[in-house]
């Protein structure tokens, strides 16, 4: 899934739309007015709402939004609204893992068997040779529980209630006994299982568990509209998707909040577009992690044929140069958080319409909008 999305980004790469004035619109000339039109076109094409935050350099920024935060109430979407970031949460959890490494509580090449229960180690192939580095870089070779067809079928049908499913039981049902995709450290296979296990390991070494650790880290760095595994107290969007594939969006807010609060390590973050942009910019300026840790996040998969580091997508392709960040795809939410160091350019796109499941028209509308934004920014 991730390779398809990033390839589309780098190959040049809902309801009536409602345009909103930009927040801190210090970049307001022609290209940005056109980007606002792209957002409006996307919401006319079926996306319920979308916010885009663009920042170049330390102070030049543009934030635009279109559509609805709540389609039923016709509540206009604004940049202040908070979204679930889906798998972008992996980037935040990778940062937490590196902070624990900096504190001496973990070592990158520690075997996972040093921390995980014997039951887990005994039921995962090659577990004695898998390390924390392999989890962070998706090179463990373990299957992705999050894409198991039985799990998704039960969940989308409403027959699976995540509050009755423990994370250990998710491993037992959807990962145990499955053949390894590759030898540890030999190949890249995107798998949320890696970050579920990483969270379990962080639970063992963080004083009050990894959830509290991530929340405290966010607070210490000054993020007051970013939350982890807890529904924000206000300013939330409603979430929409098309699980039936009939071309009609339905409200999936309950399901999206349920999954975001249940996932551990591989999801779980809520944020505004502005704070998501600030997070990756601080990260890239060595303001959250030490320079050595950030270098490992960027390059820790050296020798593996992939465009992903340790918790970061790390691609370099013409015409954009190097790219760092992460994307997220849920049944009711879509997110992109990217940083291009050559231009000191950050692009954050948050949409409260999921493109992970549903009729192809929603995905087409989203990708068309994204492609136009990137072309406008890089091919002025």
N, C-alpha and C positions, 0 to 999 in steps of 0.2 A: 504493500500500500504506500509506504513512505517513498520508495524509489520512483513510483509512478508520479507522485505529487511533486517531488523535487525536480524530476526530469521535465515536467511541464513548466515549472517555474523557470528553469534555466534554458529552455529551448525557445526563449522569447514567447520565449517567452523572450409574507410578502404580500401581495396586497399592493395598493397603489403606493408608489414611493413618496416619501416625505423628506425633502431636503432640509438639513439643519445648518444654521450658521456654524462656522468653524470655531473651535476653542483655541485660543492662543494662535490665531492664524497669521503668524509672522511671515509665512510664505503664501502669498495670495495672488500671484500673477497667473498668466494663462494656463500653464500645465496643471495647476492645482484646481482651477475652475473646471478644467476638463475631467479631472479625477472625480470631482463631485458629480459630474454628469454620469460617469461610469457607475458610481454607487446608485444613483437614481435609476439608471437603466436596469441594474441587477435586481432592485426591489420590484420594479415593474415586471420583471421576468419571473418572479416567484419567490425570491428570497424575502423573508419577513423583515429582517433588519441587518444592517452592517455598519460597523465603525472602522475607520482607518486612521491610524496615527503614523505620520511621517516626520522624521527629524533628521536634519543634516547639520553636522557640526554641533557645537554646544548649545545653541539657542534658536536656530531656525527650525520652526516646527509648523506642522499643519495637521489639524484634526477635522475630519468630516464624518458625517453620519447620514443615514437614510433609512426610511422605513419605520417600523414599530418595535418598541420594547415589549408591548403587549398588544397583540393584534385584536383580541376580542374587545378590549377597552379602547382601542385606537390611541394608546399611549405612545406618543412620539419617542423614538429612540434618540438618546443624547449621549455625548461622549462620557458623561459621568456614570453611565450604567455599567454594571458588573456582569461579567460573563464567566462561565466555566471554560477553562482552557484545554480540557481533555488531555491528550498526551504531552502537551507542552509542560505538564507537571513533571515529566521525567527530567527535564532540564533543571528544575528547581530542586528535585531530590538528588540529582547528581551533584549539585552545588553543596547540598547538606552533607553528602558523603565525603566530599573533598574537605569540608570544614572539619569533619571528624578525623580525617587523615591528618590534617594540619595539627590537630590537638593530640595526636598520638594514640587515638582510640582505635584506629583501623590502619592497616597497611594495604596498599593497592594490590599487592600480589599475595595477600593472605588467602589460603584455601577457604572456600565457603564452609567446608566441614568444621572449621574452627568455631563457627558461630551457630550453624543451623542444627536443629534436632536430628538425631540419628535416623529417625523415620524418613525425613525428607532426603537426606543424603543417600540412604539405602534404596530409595525408589526413583532416583533420577539418574539417567545414564552418565557415566564418566564423572560423577559428582566429586570424587576424590581429587580430580585434576582441574576443577573449575575454580577460578579465583574471583575476587571482587572486580578486578580489571575486566574480566570476561563479562560479568554482569553489566557493568557500566557501558561496555562497548558492543553489547549484543553479539558476543562471540562464544557464548556458552554451548551453543548447539541445541538448546532446549526449545521445545515446542511452545507456541504462543497460546496460552489458555484463553486469552481474550477473543480469539477468532475461532474458537471451537464451535462447530456448527450446532451441536446439541445445546450448548450453553446459550448461544444467541437465539436459537429457535424458542427455547423455553422463556427467555427473558422478554423477547419481543411479543410473545403471545400472552404475557402477563402471568404465566404459570410459575415463574421463578421469582421469589421475593428475596432480594439480596440481604435483607436483614436476618434471614434464616440461614444464610450460607457463610460459613467462616472462611477465612482465607486458606486455612489448612485444608478444609474440605474441597475448596476450589482446586487446589493442587491434586488432591486425591482423585477427584472426578475427571479432571481435564488435562492433567499432565503426567501423572504417574503411569509408568508402563509404556510410554510412547517412545519410539525409536529416536535416537539422536539425529539431528539434521546434519551435524558435522562434528569433527573432533574439536575439543576446546581450543580456542585461539586460532583456528585454521580458516574460518569463514564467518562472514557477517549474516545473521538471520535476525531481523527485527522481532523482538518477543517481549511482551509485557511481563511474562513470567520472570524475566531477569530483574525487573524493578520491584515486583512484588517480593521476591526473595531478598533484594537489597534492603527494602524497608524492614523486613524481618530481622536482618542482620543489624541494621541501625537501631532497632528496638532493643537489642541486647547490650549495646554499648552507650547509647545516649542516656543520660541520667533519668529522664522521665519518659523515655520512649521517643521514637523518631517523629511522631506527629507533633508533640510538644516542642521538640527541637526545631523542626521546620518553622513552626509558628513563631517561636522566639527569635529565630534568625531573621525572619521577615520584619518583625517589630524592631529589632536592633538596628537594621539597616534603614529603617524609616518608611516602611510600607504599611499604610494604615487603611488601605482599601484593597488589600490582597489577603486572601484567606486560604487555609488549607484544611480540607476534610470537614468543613463546617459551613452551613448555609449562611452567607452574609446577612447581616441584620436588616439591610435595606438596599435600595437602588438596583435590585436584581431584574434582569430581563426574564421574560418567559421564553421557553425553548420549544422549537417546532421541528417536525420532520415528517417523513412519509414512509413509515414502516410497512404499509400495505402496497406500496409501489403503484398507487392509483393516480398519482399526480396531484393529490390534494393534501396540503399540510394539515397536521393535527397537533394539538398541544401536547408536548412530551416533557413538560416541566417536571412533573413528579418523577418520571423515570430518569431524567438527566440529573436532578439533585440527588436521587438515590444512588446512582452510579458514582457521581463525583465524590460523594461523602463515603462511599464504601471502598472504592479503589484505594490502594495504599502503595505509594512509591511510584506507580505508573500513571497517575492522574491526580485529581484532588484539588488543583489550584483554581481559585476564582480571582479575577482581577479586572480592573479597568484597562482600556487600551493604553492610557497614559502611564500607568504604573508598570504594565508589562514592558513597555518601551524603556522605561527608566531602569528596570531590573537588568535587561540585557546590556544596556549601555554602561551601567555601573560594573557589571561583570566583565565586560570587555576592557574597562579601564583599570582593572586590578583593584577595584574598590570593595569587592566582596571577598575574593580569594587572593592568595598570594600569586605573584607572577608565575611561579613554578607550577602551581596547581592549575592555573588557567592554561598554561602551555600543554599540560597533560590532557586536559579536557579537549583541547583542539587537536592533538596529534597522537593520543594514546593508543590508537589502532594502527600505528605504523606497521607496514608490511601486510596489512589486510586490504584486499581490493574493495574498498568501500569509501563513501564520501561522508562517513560519520566518525566522530571522535568518541570521547567518553562522556556521553550525555549531551553532546552537541552534534547537530548536522554541521559538517565542515567541508563544503564543496567549493571547488574553484573551476569555473568554466567561463569562456568568452560568451557575452561581452561584459559580464558583471564582476569578474574578479572573484576574490574569496568571499564566501558566505558562511555565517555562523548563525545558529538558532535552532528552532524546533517547530514542528507543526502538530496540530491536534485534530482528530476527527471523531465525532460522536454521533449518536442518532439524532441529537438535537442541538449540536453546537459544532462550529468549525473555527479553527484558530491558526494563525501564522505569526511567528515572532522571529524576525530575521535582522541581522546586522551585517553591513558590507563595510569592512574596515577601510578600504581604499578611499571611499567617499565619506567615511564616518556617518553612514546613512542607516537609519533604522526604519523598518517597515513592519507595522503591526496591523493585521486584519482580523477582526472578530466578527463573527456572524452567528445569529441565534437560529439558524436553519441548518440542520445536520445534513451532510451529503454522504455519510457513511452508508446509509441504506435509503432506498427510495427510488422514485422514477428518475431517469437520467437527466431530465430537464433541469433539476435543481443543481446538480453537479455542473452541468454545462454553463448555467448562468453564473455560478460562482467562479469557475475557472476562466470564463471569458472576461469577467470583471478583473480578476487578478492579473491575467495576462496583459490587459490594457494598461493597468496601473504600472506594471513593471516596465513595459515598453515606453510609456510616457516618461518615467523617471530616468531611464538609462539611454533612451534614443531620442533625446530632445533635439 
